[in-house]
């Protein structure tokens, strides 16, 4: 009994000692208490536009948590691995504004690092800046899908959020009245309201305000419509029956796309190569531009329809009709932009030779794996002879989104790693994130973690656009590691996928981590892709005969994308360096001596 009492007393003394030490440490070392809050000091950094013209000033706003009048902001401007300039500002309020004028060169991406430093705490965040006179060079495409009467502040909030992701173009999806008559007219004037194909309300004023808000942010606005769609009864509006497409040479079955019974109509297909139809629908599009200042037309199609025939029973090769249709549309509306969807690459070879702003592919089941995404982007580069960049409409967590829930962050980030590293961008962001081909579908939400991580990925896409999608060409590499994983030239479970691209004196090597992957399907359709471990110290050994000047690393998963110089050793036609860590995606850059 005495022994037990002594044990209790000793334990109490020990516990009191530990509590005292912790309390003293907290008193004398207050930074330890602030460690968890460090990341919350800089609450946000924003710019006033999604992209900028050369010589146009960039206006920044940084919001800080609480009253931080005792600190300093240190701002560092990077182009790739080079520091362009630096600036210090005394913090006087918790909202700080400043202006920066980038270099004069067109089509450049920058990373801006903002560090808060005071006697008691510190934090850092980054944001990217795109200086591009034309969105088509580095397209980052988003969408809008709701156009009912709504408050201006709600619309402005949507555009502001997309602006933070540097979205520089918007597809206005299902905004129109009918496919063959996009704007409803009453007494020869545009109607104030109408219903879309799904009988959802549409406000003309909402569309106009959205266009205005987008233009204020230097975003292009694209009016969605099919190139060959008409409603039932379209003959009353001037669409001739003999323009239609048929499934048989006897004209017994018209080709149509069935839609739900409660919708206005199925969509009946017409022959896009018919010159009378082309004139009709282009005139309808001109009426759109007269009343709504869209920048262009996002042209949709329905993919391979199999054998189809015109009214004379003559076979129609739909994919071969696209080039003539787009060329005619551009001739009639030379100042308007054009983008056309190649569903599962249908007709993309022909589209690569048309006057579009970039190539757009809606990716479906036949291209279900990570490697297919890169192959499509490579194909598009080939079809356009390097002229056009690529946007992929690739719908995530597809089956999982049949019920309400949240997107699976690892699946989204791994797919974006593949798309961005391959030189493309991803149509996924609008009022919500896409999970289905019907854009208003929004069962799944982005949680706070995904939103935060996705910002780093889009900042990375912009900051390093000149090494991701600016006329690089793929080069072979011989690469291996003695450490924890094997490299692979194709995406494989349990390995790290590596490939390299070259531009001038720079070689860009991408490392995409499939070591922990549970599926190699990019769609992560059931939302079961797991978060990869953030693994440390990956030694890279690479065959290199050219003298190397420096090696550096950038990753959306590390240091908010800030570049980091790496030590390297070059001897016997080999170079060795170490990646500090790898989670989803690292990009190593080798710069050669000139």
SVG drawing of the C-alpha trace seen along z (x, -y; Angstrom):
<svg xmlns="http://www.w3.org/2000/svg" viewBox="-45 -51 78 53">
<polyline fill="none" stroke="black" stroke-width="0.4" points="0.0,0.0 2.9,-2.4 4.6,-1.5 1.5,-2.4 1.2,-5.8 4.9,-6.5 4.2,-5.6 1.2,-8.0 3.2,-10.8 6.2,-10.3 3.8,-10.2 2.1,-13.4 5.5,-15.2 6.6,-14.0 3.3,-15.2 3.6,-18.6 7.2,-18.9 6.1,-18.1 3.3,-20.7 5.6,-23.3 8.2,-22.7 5.5,-22.9 4.1,-26.1 7.6,-27.7 8.4,-26.6 5.1,-28.2 6.0,-31.4 9.6,-31.8 9.1,-30.4 5.7,-31.8 6.5,-30.8 5.9,-27.2 2.3,-28.1 1.9,-29.9 3.1,-27.0 -0.4,-25.7 -1.6,-29.2 1.3,-30.1 -0.5,-29.0 -3.5,-31.0 -1.9,-34.4 -2.1,-35.1 -5.7,-34.2 -5.8,-34.9 -3.9,-36.5 -5.9,-37.6 -5.3,-39.5 -7.7,-41.6 -7.7,-39.6 -7.3,-36.1 -4.5,-37.2 -2.9,-40.4 -1.8,-42.2 1.9,-43.0 2.7,-46.3 -0.6,-46.0 -0.2,-46.5 -1.2,-43.7 -3.2,-44.7 -2.7,-42.4 -4.7,-42.1 -3.6,-40.2 -5.8,-39.6 -4.3,-38.8 -5.9,-37.2 -6.5,-39.7 -4.5,-42.8 -1.0,-42.4 0.3,-45.9 3.7,-44.8 4.8,-42.8 6.4,-43.1 5.5,-41.6 8.4,-40.4 7.3,-39.9 9.4,-37.9 8.6,-37.7 9.8,-34.6 9.9,-33.7 10.6,-29.9 13.7,-29.6 14.8,-33.2 14.0,-36.0 12.8,-39.0 12.5,-41.4 11.8,-41.7 9.9,-44.2 9.2,-44.8 6.1,-46.5 5.3,-47.4 1.9,-46.0 -0.4,-48.7 -3.8,-47.0 -5.0,-43.4 -5.7,-44.1 -2.7,-45.0 -2.9,-46.3 0.0,-46.8 0.7,-46.9 3.4,-45.2 4.3,-45.7 5.7,-42.5 8.3,-42.3 7.3,-43.5 7.4,-40.0 4.2,-38.4 3.1,-34.9 4.9,-34.6 4.0,-33.0 5.1,-34.2 5.0,-33.0 4.6,-35.6 5.7,-34.6 4.3,-36.6 6.0,-36.2 4.7,-37.7 7.4,-38.2 7.1,-39.7 8.8,-39.2 6.3,-36.5 5.2,-34.7 5.6,-34.1 3.8,-32.7 4.1,-32.4 1.7,-32.0 2.0,-32.2 -0.1,-33.2 0.6,-33.1 0.3,-35.7 -0.2,-35.0 0.8,-37.8 -0.8,-36.7 -2.3,-38.9 -4.4,-36.0 -6.2,-33.3 -5.7,-30.7 -2.0,-30.4 -2.6,-29.0 -6.3,-28.3 -7.7,-27.6 -11.4,-26.9 -14.2,-27.0 -18.0,-27.0 -21.3,-28.5 -24.5,-26.5 -27.2,-28.5 -28.8,-31.6 -31.9,-32.2 -32.6,-35.7 -30.1,-36.1 -28.4,-38.9 -25.4,-40.6 -23.3,-39.8 -23.9,-36.1 -22.7,-36.3 -19.7,-38.4 -18.8,-35.9 -18.8,-33.0 -16.5,-35.0 -14.3,-36.1 -13.7,-32.5 -12.9,-31.4 -10.6,-34.4 -8.6,-33.1 -8.0,-29.9 -6.9,-32.0 -9.8,-30.7 -9.4,-32.8 -12.4,-31.5 -15.9,-30.4 -18.3,-28.1 -21.9,-29.2 -23.6,-25.8 -27.3,-25.4 -28.0,-29.1 -30.1,-29.1 -33.7,-28.8 -33.5,-26.2 -30.5,-24.7 -31.8,-26.0 -33.0,-29.3 -30.7,-30.3 -32.4,-33.5 -36.2,-33.7 -37.8,-36.7 -41.0,-38.4 -42.2,-41.2 -38.9,-41.1 -37.0,-41.8 -35.1,-39.4 -37.3,-38.0 -36.4,-39.0 -36.9,-35.4 -37.1,-31.9 -36.6,-28.3 -33.7,-26.1 -34.0,-22.6 -34.5,-21.2 -37.2,-23.8 -34.9,-25.7 -35.4,-29.4 -33.0,-31.7 -32.7,-35.5 -31.3,-37.6 -30.0,-40.1 -28.2,-37.3 -26.3,-36.3 -25.4,-39.9 -24.2,-40.5 -22.1,-37.3 -20.5,-38.4 -19.7,-41.8 -18.2,-40.4 -16.1,-37.9 -14.8,-40.7 -13.8,-42.8 -11.5,-39.9 -10.2,-39.5 -12.0,-36.2 -13.4,-35.2 -17.0,-34.2 -18.2,-31.4 -21.8,-30.6 -22.4,-26.9 -24.5,-25.3 -24.5,-22.2 -23.4,-22.6 -26.3,-20.3 -29.1,-20.3 -32.8,-21.1 -35.9,-20.6 -39.1,-18.8 -41.2,-21.1 -38.2,-23.2 -39.8,-23.5 -42.0,-26.2 -38.8,-28.2 -37.4,-27.7 -35.5,-24.5 -36.3,-22.4 -37.0,-18.7 -34.7,-17.8 -31.7,-19.2 -32.0,-16.3 -29.8,-13.3 -31.2,-9.8 -30.1,-6.4 -31.2,-4.7 -31.0,-5.4 -34.8,-5.2 -35.3,-8.1 -37.5,-6.0 -35.6,-6.9 -34.2,-10.3 -31.1,-10.5 -31.8,-12.0 -30.5,-12.2 -33.1,-11.1 -33.6,-13.3 -35.8,-12.9 -39.6,-13.1 -40.0,-16.1 -37.6,-18.1 -38.7,-20.3 -37.6,-18.0 -35.2,-15.4 -32.5,-16.8 -32.8,-16.0 -29.7,-16.0 -29.3,-17.9 -26.5,-17.6 -23.7,-20.0 -22.3,-19.9 -25.5,-21.2 -24.8,-24.9 -28.4,-26.0 -28.2,-24.7 -24.8,-26.4 -26.2,-29.7 -29.3,-29.3 -27.4,-28.5 -24.6,-31.0 -27.3,-33.7 -28.8,-32.6 -25.4,-32.9 -25.0,-36.4 -28.3,-37.3 -26.8,-36.1 -23.8,-38.4 -26.1,-41.3 -27.8,-41.1 -25.2,-39.3 -21.5,-40.3 -20.2,-36.8 -16.6,-36.4 -17.3,-33.3 -19.0,-30.0 -18.3,-26.8 -19.5,-24.2 -20.6,-20.8 -21.3,-17.5 -22.4,-14.1 -19.5,-11.9 -19.5,-9.1 -23.1,-8.5 -22.3,-5.4 -23.8,-5.3 -25.9,-8.4 -27.4,-9.7 -28.8,-12.9 -32.2,-13.3 -31.0,-11.8 -29.8,-8.7 -26.1,-9.7 -23.8,-8.7 -22.5,-11.7 -19.1,-11.6 -19.7,-13.8 -16.1,-14.2 -15.2,-15.4 -17.8,-18.1 -16.4,-19.9 -13.6,-21.6 -15.8,-23.2 -18.4,-24.2 -15.9,-26.0 -14.1,-27.6 -17.4,-29.1 -18.3,-30.2 -15.0,-32.0 -15.4,-33.6 -18.8,-34.9 -17.8,-36.0 -14.1,-36.7 -13.8,-38.6 -15.4,-35.8 -13.6,-32.9 -14.4,-29.2 -13.8,-26.1 -15.2,-22.7 -15.7,-19.6 -14.1,-16.4 -16.1,-13.7 -13.7,-10.8 -11.4,-12.5 -14.1,-12.1 -13.1,-14.6 -10.1,-16.0 -7.7,-15.3 -9.7,-17.6 -10.3,-20.1 -6.5,-20.4 -6.4,-22.2 -9.3,-24.6 -9.3,-28.2 -10.2,-27.3 -8.6,-28.8 -7.4,-25.4 -8.4,-21.7 -11.0,-20.4 -11.6,-16.8 -14.4,-15.3 -12.9,-12.1 -15.0,-8.9 -14.7,-5.2 -12.5,-4.1 -9.8,-6.3 -10.2,-5.3 -6.6,-5.2 -4.0,-7.8 -1.9,-7.1 -4.8,-7.8 -4.9,-11.4 -1.4,-12.1 -1.8,-10.2 -4.8,-12.4 -2.9,-15.6 0.1,-14.3 -2.3,-13.4 -3.8,-16.9 -0.3,-18.4 0.4,-16.2 -2.9,-17.0 -2.3,-20.7 1.4,-20.5 2.1,-22.1 -0.1,-25.1 -2.9,-24.4 -2.9,-23.6 -5.5,-21.2 -8.3,-21.3 -9.8,-18.1 -13.4,-17.8 -12.8,-14.8 -15.5,-14.2 -14.3,-13.0 -15.9,-10.6 -18.5,-9.9 -20.4,-7.0 -19.8,-8.2 -21.6,-11.5 -24.9,-9.6 -25.5,-10.5 -24.6,-13.6 -21.1,-13.7 -17.7,-15.3 -15.1,-14.8 -12.2,-12.5 -9.2,-14.8 -6.5,-12.3 -8.3,-11.3 -8.6,-14.9 -5.0,-15.8 -3.6,-12.8 -5.6,-13.3 -4.7,-17.0 -1.0,-16.0 -1.2,-13.9 -3.1,-16.5 -1.0,-19.4 2.4,-17.6 1.3,-16.4 0.7,-20.0 -3.1,-20.2 -5.6,-21.8 -8.8,-20.5 -12.4,-21.8 -13.7,-21.1 -14.5,-24.4 -17.6,-26.6 -20.2,-27.4 -19.2,-23.9 -16.8,-21.1 -17.9,-18.9 -18.7,-15.2 -21.1,-14.6 -21.5,-15.7 -24.7,-17.5 -23.0,-20.5 -25.8,-21.6 -25.4,-18.2 -23.8,-19.1 -24.2,-16.2 -20.6,-16.4 -19.0,-19.3 -15.3,-20.3 -14.2,-20.3 -11.8,-22.9 -8.8,-20.6 -9.5,-20.1 -10.1,-23.8 -6.8,-24.7 -4.8,-22.1 -6.4,-22.8 -5.3,-26.5 -1.7,-25.3 -2.2,-23.2 -3.7,-26.1 -1.1,-28.5 1.5,-25.9 -0.1,-25.5 0.2,-29.3 3.5,-30.0 5.3,-27.3 3.2,-27.5 6.4,-28.2 7.7,-24.7 4.4,-22.9 2.7,-23.9 4.8,-26.3 6.1,-24.5 8.1,-21.8 8.9,-18.5 9.2,-15.1 12.6,-13.5 13.6,-10.0 15.4,-9.5 17.3,-6.7 16.6,-7.1 16.6,-4.9 16.8,-5.1 18.5,-3.0 15.9,-4.1 12.3,-3.1 10.7,-2.8 11.2,-1.8 10.6,-4.4 8.4,-3.5 8.0,-5.0 4.2,-4.3 1.8,-4.7 1.9,-1.6 0.7,-0.8 3.5,-0.7 5.9,-2.8 6.7,-6.4 5.9,-7.5 8.6,-9.6 8.8,-11.4 10.8,-14.3 10.3,-17.3 12.8,-19.8 12.8,-23.4 16.0,-25.3 18.6,-24.6 16.1,-23.2 15.0,-19.6 11.9,-19.1 11.4,-15.8 8.0,-14.9 7.7,-12.4 4.1,-11.2 3.6,-9.0 1.6,-5.8 3.4,-3.9 0.3,-3.8 -2.4,-4.0 -5.5,-1.8 -6.7,-2.3 -5.2,-3.4 -8.5,-4.7 -8.2,-8.5 -11.9,-9.1 -11.6,-7.6 -15.2,-6.8 -16.0,-5.3 -13.9,-7.8 -11.5,-5.2 -8.1,-6.5 -6.0,-6.8 -3.8,-9.7 -0.2,-8.8 2.4,-9.0 4.7,-12.0 7.9,-10.0 11.3,-11.5 14.6,-11.4 14.4,-10.0 17.7,-9.7 17.6,-10.1 20.3,-8.9 20.0,-10.0 22.2,-9.6 23.3,-13.1 26.2,-13.9 25.7,-17.6 27.4,-19.8 24.8,-20.9 24.6,-24.3 22.0,-23.7 19.2,-21.5 16.1,-22.7 12.8,-21.4 9.2,-22.8 6.1,-21.0 2.5,-22.0 2.9,-19.7 5.9,-21.5 6.6,-25.0 3.5,-26.3 5.2,-25.8 8.3,-27.9 11.4,-26.6 14.2,-25.0 17.8,-24.5 19.1,-20.9 22.7,-19.8 23.8,-17.5 26.9,-15.5 27.8,-14.9 30.4,-12.4 30.9,-9.6 27.9,-10.8 25.6,-10.5 24.0,-13.1 22.7,-12.3 20.4,-14.5 17.9,-13.9 14.3,-14.9 13.6,-16.0 10.2,-14.5 7.5,-13.2 3.8,-13.1 1.7,-13.4 3.9,-15.2 7.4,-16.7 8.9,-18.6 12.7,-18.6 14.4,-21.0 17.9,-20.5 19.5,-23.6 22.5,-23.0 25.5,-25.2 24.9,-27.2"/>
</svg>
